[in-house]
Amino acid sequence: MEKLVEILDDAYGRNVPIFLEEILDACPDVTADGTYRRIRRAVADGDLVKRERGVYYLPTRTSLGTSEITDDAVLGKRYISHGDDVYGYVTGLVLENRAGISQQVPGTLEIATNGESTRSRRLGRRGGWREVILRRPRCKVTPENVAALEALDLVTAAQLESLEEYELANLCERVRAVPRQVLLACLESYPAKTAKKLLESELYVISS
């Protein structure tokens, strides 16, 4: 029987979060109890590291010791994307900061993710964040529309009259980079004030 570590290494590689459900899926011919025993054995041998409840990874070993993975890596795979699959995105003040629309240093990480059924849910402190908040997206996140959702979140939150000229230019750039038909499709899920802001600020003049 192929070793659990070899199966996981082939499927996911090293130093990436591997969730319990993924381990169970990777061993379809083994009972759940049998898979749990293999997990415990691999952890005891040091071949598999339990990062937190339900989260594991295959470490590498260097002269500095055993490798680690970050909270952001776990959050990213769980709630935002994995490979070509995109099912969430960072929103709120972190998105505004990354887009060059706000100079405030965010302490809270907000994530809109398909897996969240409530309007918002707090995860508490994770990594360097004082708090992590999960939000239900206004419409299902896909690789094709994630840029549109980010742009519309920025427009919805922006106080246009308070933006510096370069901040407004950054916002315009984000909006105009989204194909018109994708933006229009997503705009239907946003409040009327978002469309009003787009029109008032001429952000609706999309080049693509």
N, C-alpha and C positions, 0 to 999 in steps of 0.2 A: 504494500500500500504506500502510495506517495506521501512523503512527510508533509504535514500541514504547512510548515515554513516554506517549503518548495512551491506548494500550491499558491500561497499568498504572494510569494516573491514574483512568480510568473504573472499573477493577475494584477497586482497593485504596485510592486516595487518596494523599495526601502525608504524609510523616513517620510512616509505619507500616512495620514490617519486611515485606519481600517476599522470600520464599524462592525459590531457583533453580528448584525444582520448580514453583512457582506461575507463574513467568515462562514456563517451557516449556509449561505447560498453557494459558497465555493466548495462545499462538501455535500453535494446532494445525495450521495450514496452512503452517507454515514448518518446515524441517528443523531438527534440533538444532544442527547446525553453523551454519546461517543465523541462528538465534536467538542463539547465542553471539557471532556477529559483531555483531549489533545491540546486544547488551549491552555489548560492548567499545566500540562507537562512542558509545553513550549515556554511558558512564562517562567516556570521553575528552572528550566535550563538556561534562561537568559536569551533565548533565540527570539522571543516575542515579548514586547514590553506593554504592560497595561498602563495607558496614559491616564485614564479615568474610567469611571463606570461605562462599559459598552464601547470604549475606544481603545484601540491597540495600534501598534506599529512595529515594523521590523527594523531594528536598529543597525547601525554600522558601528564598528569599533575602531578608534584611532588611538594615537599615543596620549590624547587628552581625555580618553574615556569613552563611554557609550553616548551615542548621539541622542539628541532630544528633538521633539517637535513642539511647535508653539501653539498657543491658544488660537491665534489668528488662522493657523493652518487647519485646525479642527473646525472652527467656525466657518471658514471658507468652504470646506468640502461639505459640511453638513447643511449649510443654508444658502450658499451662493453659486458655486459651480464645481464641476469636476470634469476634466477633459474638455470635450466640446459641448457638454451639456451645461446649460445656464438656467438656474431656477431661482435666482435671487440677485440682489444687488445692495450695495451700501447706499443709504440715503441720509437725510438729515444734515446736521452740521458738518459731519465728516465729508459728505459728498460736496457740500458747498465749498469747503476748504480746499478739497482736491481740484475742484473746477475753477478755483481762483475767483470765487464770488464772495467769500468771507475770509477775513483774516483771524477770526476767533480760533483759538486752539480748543478743539473738542475733547471732552473727557468721556462722552457717551457715544457708543457705537450703535447706530440704528441700522437694521437690516430688514428689507422687505423680501419675503421669501414665500414661495408657493406652498410650502408645508405648514404655514401658520394659518389656522382657521379663525383666530380671534383678531380683533382690531389691533391689539398690541399686547405683548407679554414680556415681562422683565425677567432676564436671566441672572441679574446681579453682576457682581464684579467678575471679570474674566481678563486674565493677562494684565496688560497695562491700562485697561479701560475701567473707569469707575463703575460703569454699568453698561450692559448690553441689552438692547431692546429689540425684540422681533416684531415685525408688523406684517399684516396681511396686505399684499399688493393690490392696487386698484383693479388690475386685470392680470391674468396669468403671465408670468415672466417667461420669455423664450429668448434664444440667442438672437432672433431677428428683431425683437422689440425692446430689448433691455436698454439700448441707448436712448430710445424715445421716452421710456419711463423715467430714466434719470433726468433727461432734459425737462420733462413736464413737472417732475418733483421740484426741480430748481426754480422753474417759473412760478409754480404755486406758492413756494415759500418766500420768494424774493420780494423785498420792498423796493420796487423799481426806482422810486423817487430818491431813495437813499444810497443807491449804488454809485460808486465812482465810475468815471468814464471807462476805465480799463475793465472794471468788473462787469459792466453792461456789455462790453465787447466780448468778454469771455462767455457770457450767457448767450449772446447772439450766436457765437461760434458753435456752442453745444447744440442749440436748436437747429441751426441751418445745416448741421452735419447729418441730420436725420432725414431719410427720404420722406417726402410729403405724405405719401399714402400711409406709411407706417405711423407717422405722427398723428394724422387725422383719425386713424383707427383707435389709437390709444386715448386720444383726447376725449372720446365719448365717455370714458370712465372717470373723467376728472370734473370737478365743479365748474360752474359757469365762469367763475372769476378767473380761472386759468386761461380760457379762451379770450376773455376780455383783456387780460394782461398781454397776451400774445398780439392782439390787434392794436392795443394802445401803444405798445413799445415797438411795433413794426417787426417783431420777432417772427411773425407769420410769413414774411417774405423769404421763402425757402428756395435755395438755388437748385436743389436736386429734384 
